[in-house]
Amino acid sequence: PSHLPDEADTSHLLEIGGGTGALTDRLLAVGDRVTVVERDADLAAFLREEFAEAVESGRLTVVEGDALAVDLPDFSACVSNLPYGISSEIAFRLLPRGKPLVLMFQLEFAERMAAESGTSEYGRLSVGAQHYADVDVVERVPREAFDPAPAVQSAIVRTTPRAPDYTVADEAFFFDFVKALFTQRRKTVRNAIRNTAHISGIDDPEAVVDAAPEALLSKRPDALAPAGFAELARLARSIDD
């Protein structure tokens, strides 16, 4: 919770994967209300018993179910130690809600999420996450912090919601376009657009290449800032329409 922005609204905190309640306990200390989503029936029952007083007073709601499938409440911020196997799916379920998130991920995933263009970690995950928020790796967590110690290093990521510095008319197409170009990250953007029309759904890739600025076409996808992808996606959409 200490990694939440100072001005964060703690009126309703969401936790994904409550486990045995170590984090839940800390969230109840700082939040007015807490909703915890826990998939394991035994752990959900344990949480209800462990925090019976908070449940009774209406300060804690324990939702038993899969965080990818249940209806998520209108939370004010989310603090979670996520199950690593569903990191990406959960992150992209939460990010569009436009609320501050403090999430623990595998270190490599965290670094890719926060990566800047021109770095080897930069990819579709970076562009996708940074479309919704400023992303910061605020703390590396050593393996020894866990018992039992996992095989991977972890890191805590904070996302602070903000509008992107570009406009996207068709978000679904923008994400498909970014995904397509990153399958060709070693090629120039010019060739990547030509080679991936079957993924991006562009009808006339040659027309897009003809119309696009050389400054964008000559770069590689991994050197293209999110605003560059947005400019090309807008152009492609206007030509296809």
MIZA-712722 format. One record per residue (C-alpha): residue number from 1; residue in one letter; y negated, x negated, z. Coordinates in steps of 0.05 Angstrom, whole numbers. Example, Ala and Ser with C-alpha at 12.3 -4.5 7.8 and 13.67 -1.06 7.14 Angstrom:
// MIZA-712722
<pt resi="1" resn="a" v="90" u="-246" w="156"/>
<pt resi="2" resn="s" v="21" u="-273" w="143"/>
***
This chain:
// MIZA-712722
<pt resi="1" resn="p" v="0" u="0" w="0"/>
<pt resi="2" resn="s" v="-47" u="-58" w="13"/>
<pt resi="3" resn="h" v="-49" u="-72" w="-61"/>
<pt resi="4" resn="l" v="-80" u="-5" w="-78"/>
<pt resi="5" resn="p" v="-153" u="-10" w="-101"/>
<pt resi="6" resn="d" v="-201" u="-3" w="-42"/>
<pt resi="7" resn="e" v="-229" u="62" w="-67"/>
<pt resi="8" resn="a" v="-161" u="92" w="-83"/>
<pt resi="9" resn="d" v="-150" u="165" w="-64"/>
<pt resi="10" resn="t" v="-92" u="166" w="-13"/>
<pt resi="11" resn="s" v="-91" u="241" w="-4"/>
<pt resi="12" resn="h" v="-23" u="248" w="-39"/>
<pt resi="13" resn="l" v="20" u="186" w="-49"/>
<pt resi="14" resn="l" v="82" u="186" w="-92"/>
<pt resi="15" resn="e" v="142" u="140" w="-81"/>
<pt resi="16" resn="i" v="198" u="134" w="-131"/>
<pt resi="17" resn="g" v="264" u="112" w="-100"/>
<pt resi="18" resn="g" v="255" u="119" w="-25"/>
<pt resi="19" resn="g" v="319" u="84" w="-5"/>
<pt resi="20" resn="t" v="323" u="77" w="71"/>
<pt resi="21" resn="g" v="249" u="90" w="80"/>
<pt resi="22" resn="a" v="218" u="22" w="95"/>
<pt resi="23" resn="l" v="161" u="35" w="45"/>
<pt resi="24" resn="t" v="159" u="110" w="60"/>
<pt resi="25" resn="d" v="142" u="93" w="132"/>
<pt resi="26" resn="r" v="82" u="50" w="110"/>
<pt resi="27" resn="l" v="59" u="103" w="60"/>
<pt resi="28" resn="l" v="58" u="156" w="115"/>
<pt resi="29" resn="a" v="14" u="110" w="156"/>
<pt resi="30" resn="v" v="-40" u="108" w="102"/>
<pt resi="31" resn="g" v="-31" u="173" w="62"/>
<pt resi="32" resn="d" v="-48" u="244" w="81"/>
<pt resi="33" resn="r" v="13" u="269" w="44"/>
<pt resi="34" resn="v" v="73" u="233" w="14"/>
<pt resi="35" resn="t" v="124" u="256" w="-37"/>
<pt resi="36" resn="v" v="186" u="213" w="-44"/>
<pt resi="37" resn="v" v="235" u="221" w="-102"/>
<pt resi="38" resn="e" v="305" u="197" w="-84"/>
<pt resi="39" resn="r" v="365" u="205" w="-131"/>
<pt resi="40" resn="d" v="420" u="191" w="-80"/>
<pt resi="41" resn="a" v="438" u="253" w="-40"/>
<pt resi="42" resn="d" v="458" u="214" w="23"/>
<pt resi="43" resn="l" v="394" u="174" w="23"/>
<pt resi="44" resn="a" v="352" u="237" w="11"/>
<pt resi="45" resn="a" v="386" u="269" w="72"/>
<pt resi="46" resn="f" v="375" u="205" w="112"/>
<pt resi="47" resn="l" v="300" u="206" w="95"/>
<pt resi="48" resn="r" v="293" u="279" w="115"/>
<pt resi="49" resn="e" v="326" u="263" w="182"/>
<pt resi="50" resn="e" v="290" u="196" w="194"/>
<pt resi="51" resn="f" v="222" u="228" w="181"/>
<pt resi="52" resn="a" v="238" u="298" w="206"/>
<pt resi="53" resn="e" v="171" u="304" w="241"/>
<pt resi="54" resn="a" v="131" u="288" w="178"/>
<pt resi="55" resn="v" v="175" u="335" w="137"/>
<pt resi="56" resn="e" v="164" u="391" w="188"/>
<pt resi="57" resn="s" v="89" u="382" w="190"/>
<pt resi="58" resn="g" v="86" u="384" w="114"/>
<pt resi="59" resn="r" v="62" u="311" w="107"/>
<pt resi="60" resn="l" v="127" u="288" w="74"/>
<pt resi="61" resn="t" v="165" u="321" w="17"/>
<pt resi="62" resn="v" v="232" u="291" w="-3"/>
<pt resi="63" resn="v" v="252" u="310" w="-74"/>
<pt resi="64" resn="e" v="326" u="296" w="-88"/>
<pt resi="65" resn="g" v="335" u="281" w="-162"/>
<pt resi="66" resn="d" v="325" u="234" w="-221"/>
<pt resi="67" resn="a" v="252" u="210" w="-226"/>
<pt resi="68" resn="l" v="258" u="214" w="-302"/>
<pt resi="69" resn="a" v="277" u="288" w="-300"/>
<pt resi="70" resn="v" v="246" u="321" w="-239"/>
<pt resi="71" resn="d" v="177" u="353" w="-240"/>
<pt resi="72" resn="l" v="129" u="302" w="-211"/>
<pt resi="73" resn="p" v="75" u="329" w="-165"/>
<pt resi="74" resn="d" v="0" u="320" w="-176"/>
<pt resi="75" resn="f" v="-4" u="254" w="-138"/>
<pt resi="76" resn="s" v="-67" u="214" w="-125"/>
<pt resi="77" resn="a" v="-33" u="145" w="-128"/>
<pt resi="78" resn="c" v="38" u="119" w="-134"/>
<pt resi="79" resn="v" v="68" u="60" w="-94"/>
<pt resi="80" resn="s" v="141" u="45" w="-110"/>
<pt resi="81" resn="n" v="196" u="-7" w="-109"/>
<pt resi="82" resn="l" v="227" u="18" w="-174"/>
<pt resi="83" resn="p" v="300" u="15" w="-196"/>
<pt resi="84" resn="y" v="294" u="-42" w="-247"/>
<pt resi="85" resn="g" v="341" u="-10" w="-297"/>
<pt resi="86" resn="i" v="291" u="45" w="-312"/>
<pt resi="87" resn="s" v="226" u="5" w="-303"/>
<pt resi="88" resn="s" v="198" u="19" w="-372"/>
<pt resi="89" resn="e" v="216" u="94" w="-374"/>
<pt resi="90" resn="i" v="186" u="106" w="-305"/>
<pt resi="91" resn="a" v="124" u="65" w="-319"/>
<pt resi="92" resn="f" v="110" u="105" w="-382"/>
<pt resi="93" resn="r" v="122" u="170" w="-346"/>
<pt resi="94" resn="l" v="70" u="151" w="-294"/>
<pt resi="95" resn="l" v="17" u="114" w="-334"/>
<pt resi="96" resn="p" v="-7" u="175" w="-375"/>
<pt resi="97" resn="r" v="-22" u="211" w="-310"/>
<pt resi="98" resn="g" v="-84" u="166" w="-302"/>
<pt resi="99" resn="k" v="-74" u="149" w="-229"/>
<pt resi="100" resn="p" v="-71" u="80" w="-194"/>
<pt resi="101" resn="l" v="-1" u="52" w="-191"/>
<pt resi="102" resn="v" v="28" u="-4" w="-148"/>
<pt resi="103" resn="l" v="98" u="-18" w="-173"/>
<pt resi="104" resn="m" v="150" u="-72" w="-162"/>
<pt resi="105" resn="f" v="185" u="-98" w="-224"/>
<pt resi="106" resn="q" v="228" u="-155" w="-246"/>
<pt resi="107" resn="l" v="180" u="-214" w="-254"/>
<pt resi="108" resn="e" v="191" u="-222" w="-329"/>
<pt resi="109" resn="f" v="177" u="-148" w="-340"/>
<pt resi="110" resn="a" v="114" u="-152" w="-297"/>
<pt resi="111" resn="e" v="87" u="-212" w="-336"/>
<pt resi="112" resn="r" v="100" u="-178" w="-403"/>
<pt resi="113" resn="m" v="64" u="-116" w="-380"/>
<pt resi="114" resn="a" v="2" u="-155" w="-361"/>
<pt resi="115" resn="a" v="4" u="-206" w="-418"/>
<pt resi="116" resn="e" v="-56" u="-219" w="-463"/>
<pt resi="117" resn="s" v="-53" u="-225" w="-539"/>
<pt resi="118" resn="g" v="-36" u="-294" w="-564"/>
<pt resi="119" resn="t" v="14" u="-308" w="-508"/>
<pt resi="120" resn="s" v="90" u="-310" w="-516"/>
<pt resi="121" resn="e" v="99" u="-253" w="-466"/>
<pt resi="122" resn="y" v="52" u="-206" w="-504"/>
<pt resi="123" resn="g" v="87" u="-149" w="-540"/>
<pt resi="124" resn="r" v="92" u="-74" w="-547"/>
<pt resi="125" resn="l" v="100" u="-66" w="-471"/>
<pt resi="126" resn="s" v="33" u="-102" w="-461"/>
<pt resi="127" resn="v" v="-3" u="-59" w="-512"/>
<pt resi="128" resn="g" v="29" u="5" w="-487"/>
<pt resi="129" resn="a" v="12" u="-6" w="-414"/>
<pt resi="130" resn="q" v="-58" u="-33" w="-427"/>
<pt resi="131" resn="h" v="-73" u="28" w="-469"/>
<pt resi="132" resn="y" v="-75" u="67" w="-404"/>
<pt resi="133" resn="a" v="-98" u="18" w="-351"/>
<pt resi="134" resn="d" v="-119" u="-52" w="-330"/>
<pt resi="135" resn="v" v="-55" u="-86" w="-309"/>
<pt resi="136" resn="d" v="-53" u="-142" w="-257"/>
<pt resi="137" resn="v" v="6" u="-180" w="-228"/>
<pt resi="138" resn="v" v="-19" u="-182" w="-155"/>
<pt resi="139" resn="e" v="39" u="-216" w="-120"/>
<pt resi="140" resn="r" v="104" u="-252" w="-136"/>
<pt resi="141" resn="v" v="159" u="-233" w="-88"/>
<pt resi="142" resn="p" v="212" u="-287" w="-74"/>
<pt resi="143" resn="r" v="285" u="-268" w="-77"/>
<pt resi="144" resn="e" v="292" u="-285" w="-3"/>
<pt resi="145" resn="a" v="247" u="-226" w="14"/>
<pt resi="146" resn="f" v="306" u="-180" w="0"/>
<pt resi="147" resn="d" v="373" u="-172" w="35"/>
<pt resi="148" resn="p" v="417" u="-181" w="-2"/>
<pt resi="149" resn="a" v="377" u="-228" w="-46"/>
<pt resi="150" resn="p" v="376" u="-203" w="-119"/>
<pt resi="151" resn="a" v="392" u="-248" w="-179"/>
<pt resi="152" resn="v" v="321" u="-240" w="-207"/>
<pt resi="153" resn="q" v="251" u="-254" w="-182"/>
<pt resi="154" resn="s" v="205" u="-195" w="-171"/>
<pt resi="155" resn="a" v="131" u="-182" w="-176"/>
<pt resi="156" resn="i" v="83" u="-128" w="-155"/>
<pt resi="157" resn="v" v="39" u="-98" w="-210"/>
<pt resi="158" resn="r" v="-24" u="-58" w="-199"/>
<pt resi="159" resn="t" v="-50" u="-13" w="-254"/>
<pt resi="160" resn="t" v="-120" u="14" w="-251"/>
<pt resi="161" resn="p" v="-130" u="72" w="-299"/>
<pt resi="162" resn="r" v="-186" u="69" w="-351"/>
<pt resi="163" resn="a" v="-198" u="93" w="-422"/>
<pt resi="164" resn="p" v="-183" u="42" w="-476"/>
<pt resi="165" resn="d" v="-241" u="8" w="-512"/>
<pt resi="166" resn="y" v="-219" u="40" w="-578"/>
<pt resi="167" resn="t" v="-201" u="110" w="-601"/>
<pt resi="168" resn="v" v="-133" u="134" w="-623"/>
<pt resi="169" resn="a" v="-128" u="202" w="-658"/>
<pt resi="170" resn="d" v="-51" u="204" w="-658"/>
<pt resi="171" resn="e" v="-22" u="170" w="-597"/>
<pt resi="172" resn="a" v="51" u="178" w="-618"/>
<pt resi="173" resn="f" v="37" u="146" w="-686"/>
<pt resi="174" resn="f" v="-2" u="89" w="-652"/>
<pt resi="175" resn="f" v="57" u="72" w="-608"/>
<pt resi="176" resn="d" v="106" u="76" w="-666"/>
<pt resi="177" resn="f" v="61" u="31" w="-707"/>
<pt resi="178" resn="v" v="56" u="-21" w="-651"/>
<pt resi="179" resn="k" v="131" u="-19" w="-641"/>
<pt resi="180" resn="a" v="143" u="-28" w="-715"/>
<pt resi="181" resn="l" v="96" u="-88" w="-722"/>
<pt resi="182" resn="f" v="126" u="-124" w="-662"/>
<pt resi="183" resn="t" v="195" u="-123" w="-695"/>
<pt resi="184" resn="q" v="161" u="-174" w="-742"/>
<pt resi="185" resn="r" v="121" u="-213" w="-691"/>
<pt resi="186" resn="r" v="130" u="-280" w="-727"/>
<pt resi="187" resn="k" v="105" u="-252" w="-794"/>
<pt resi="188" resn="t" v="34" u="-239" w="-814"/>
<pt resi="189" resn="v" v="8" u="-168" w="-800"/>
<pt resi="190" resn="r" v="4" u="-160" w="-877"/>
<pt resi="191" resn="n" v="79" u="-171" w="-885"/>
<pt resi="192" resn="a" v="96" u="-134" w="-821"/>
<pt resi="193" resn="i" v="61" u="-71" w="-847"/>
<pt resi="194" resn="r" v="99" u="-78" w="-914"/>
<pt resi="195" resn="n" v="166" u="-91" w="-881"/>
<pt resi="196" resn="t" v="166" u="-36" w="-828"/>
<pt resi="197" resn="a" v="142" u="28" w="-862"/>
<pt resi="198" resn="h" v="212" u="58" w="-848"/>
<pt resi="199" resn="i" v="198" u="49" w="-773"/>
<pt resi="200" resn="s" v="124" u="66" w="-770"/>
<pt resi="201" resn="g" v="130" u="124" w="-818"/>
<pt resi="202" resn="i" v="74" u="99" w="-864"/>
<pt resi="203" resn="d" v="81" u="131" w="-934"/>
<pt resi="204" resn="d" v="42" u="78" w="-973"/>
<pt resi="205" resn="p" v="42" u="10" w="-938"/>
<pt resi="206" resn="e" v="10" u="-24" w="-999"/>
<pt resi="207" resn="a" v="-50" u="22" w="-996"/>
<pt resi="208" resn="v" v="-58" u="5" w="-922"/>
<pt resi="209" resn="v" v="-55" u="-70" w="-937"/>
<pt resi="210" resn="d" v="-106" u="-62" w="-993"/>
<pt resi="211" resn="a" v="-155" u="-26" w="-948"/>
<pt resi="212" resn="a" v="-146" u="-67" w="-884"/>
<pt resi="213" resn="p" v="-193" u="-125" w="-864"/>
<pt resi="214" resn="e" v="-167" u="-194" w="-880"/>
<pt resi="215" resn="a" v="-184" u="-217" w="-809"/>
<pt resi="216" resn="l" v="-130" u="-170" w="-782"/>
<pt resi="217" resn="l" v="-80" u="-179" w="-839"/>
<pt resi="218" resn="s" v="-76" u="-254" w="-833"/>
<pt resi="219" resn="k" v="-59" u="-254" w="-759"/>
<pt resi="220" resn="r" v="10" u="-247" w="-729"/>
<pt resi="221" resn="p" v="24" u="-184" w="-689"/>
<pt resi="222" resn="d" v="28" u="-224" w="-625"/>
<pt resi="223" resn="a" v="-44" u="-248" w="-636"/>
<pt resi="224" resn="l" v="-72" u="-179" w="-649"/>
<pt resi="225" resn="a" v="-110" u="-147" w="-591"/>
<pt resi="226" resn="p" v="-96" u="-73" w="-576"/>
<pt resi="227" resn="a" v="-161" u="-53" w="-611"/>
<pt resi="228" resn="g" v="-136" u="-87" w="-675"/>
<pt resi="229" resn="f" v="-72" u="-45" w="-673"/>
<pt resi="230" resn="a" v="-115" u="17" w="-662"/>
<pt resi="231" resn="e" v="-160" u="0" w="-722"/>
<pt resi="232" resn="l" v="-100" u="-10" w="-768"/>
<pt resi="233" resn="a" v="-65" u="53" w="-742"/>
<pt resi="234" resn="r" v="-128" u="94" w="-755"/>
<pt resi="235" resn="l" v="-133" u="66" w="-825"/>
<pt resi="236" resn="a" v="-59" u="80" w="-839"/>
<pt resi="237" resn="r" v="-65" u="151" w="-813"/>
<pt resi="238" resn="s" v="-128" u="165" w="-856"/>
<pt resi="239" resn="i" v="-93" u="139" w="-919"/>
<pt resi="240" resn="d" v="-29" u="178" w="-905"/>
<pt resi="241" resn="d" v="-69" u="242" w="-893"/>
***
